[in-house]
Amino acid sequence: MNFQQELDWRGLIFDSTLAEDESLPTEVTAYIGFDPTADSLHVGSLIQVIALERLQRAGGTPVALVGGGTGLIGDPSGKSHERPLLDRDQIAANLAGIRKQLEPFLDFERRDNPAHIVDNADWLATIPLTDFLRDIGKHFSVNVMLARESVKRRLASDDGISYTEFSYMLMQAYDFLVLHERLGCNLQLGGSDQWGNIVSGIDLIRRVKGKRTYGLVQPLIATASGTKFGKTEAGTVWLDPQRTSPYRLYQFWLNTDDRDVPRYLRFFTDLGREEIEALEARHAEAPHQREGHRRLAEEVTGKVHGDDGLAAARRVTELFFGGRLSELSADEVLDAISDAPASELPRERLVDGLKLQDLLAESGLMASKGEARRAINGGGVYLNDQRQSDPMRPLTGEDALEGRLFVLRKGKKNYHLVKVTG
């Protein structure tokens, strides 16, 4: 199975410039651009990163373009208003973070088809404006540019579109031309929102070089419930472990909507067709057993964070949900329930022993001491995952996890964190 066939059966070809039943050339060098608006990629970028990985595995040459030049301008595609422009120092820091995250996926030392990382600031920040307008701008019709969907949408908005963003498609088209000349790129990949920019690059190469190149776009992912993929109540799910821990990434995939699991197994894992179809069949019969969810979480977390990251995520999951919270560090507990309500407690309040019922009431987990007593007597209150039976139990610093954290729980899932300060 070649690269094009694999993307096809996985449902990852939204559109392409290929004619019906036409195939990509035998030798493919393809690039994808990554926008350096942050120092980390997020899970929404994974579909593109993995596309480059699959291309290299199939024998093609992948090129990851990090937009140090275009990042100074901003892509209007899919945006309802102009983004704040980043300065060069921010762009440089973001580029470094993104490069680091691409390395687990792409082999830059491979003998036959090594991957490349390039920064388009190398050419966009050095070409004189008059040369760019004369040699590149003359090939673009303003009428055609105005017909692009991303431009029409912005023109119809109250904010309109600045000349800065209007010029973006020229810059991305020039990227394709430069990479075609320097690295022999003959294919540009991207999300479906990049279709207009990709076609512009193909047309520019045809006009300047008389060569045919190709474009292939992948679908933009939305969840079955209609929410934006990669967003949670806690915010964006990042690939940087300092922003989103391996445990949180693992839980993101583990909590995938049942309806999305079959698609995501095809999109984000390297599992073969037979194995995925078998998983899909078992998932359809018994989604409550969550076999597909677990396999998805394991495959993607391992791919992003390696064996050590996956092992850490599994450990926290097993201990936290297995009622063995005392075996976790305070930081691991905070990570596991980072979205729980939290309050602070001065350490001096614990010197003489703070009654459990008082802590429950003061934290807000219980409305009053009376409610706290009733809940404790009814067996529904837990401290650091241990069921409590004495409302008057005096708590000291030794009762807190690592002396700095109390985990209060009412019922099965109603948590509150009390952080000891001072």
Buried (B, 14 or more C-beta within 10 A) or exposed (E): EBBBEBBEEBEBBBEBBBEEEEEBEEEBBBBBBBBBBBBBBBBBBBBBBBBBBBBBBBEBBBBBBBBBBBBBBBBBBEBEEBBEEBEEEBBBEBBEBBBBBBEBBBBBEEEEBEBBBBBBBEBBEEBEEEEBEEBBBEBBEEEBBEEBEBBEBBEEEEEEBEEEBBBBBBBBBBBBBBBBBEBEBBBBBBBBBBBBBBBBBBBBBEEBEEEEBBBBBBBBBEBEEEEEBBBBEEEBBBBBBEBBBBBBBBBBBBEBEBEBBBBBBBBBBEBEEEEBBEBBEBBEEEBEEBBBBBBBBBBBBBBBBEEEBBBBBBBBBEBBEEEEBEEBEBEBBBBBBEEBBBBEBEBEBBEEEBBBBBBBBBBEBBEEBEBBBBBBEEEBBBBBBBEBEEBEBEBBBEBBBEEBBBBBBBEEEEBBBBBBEE
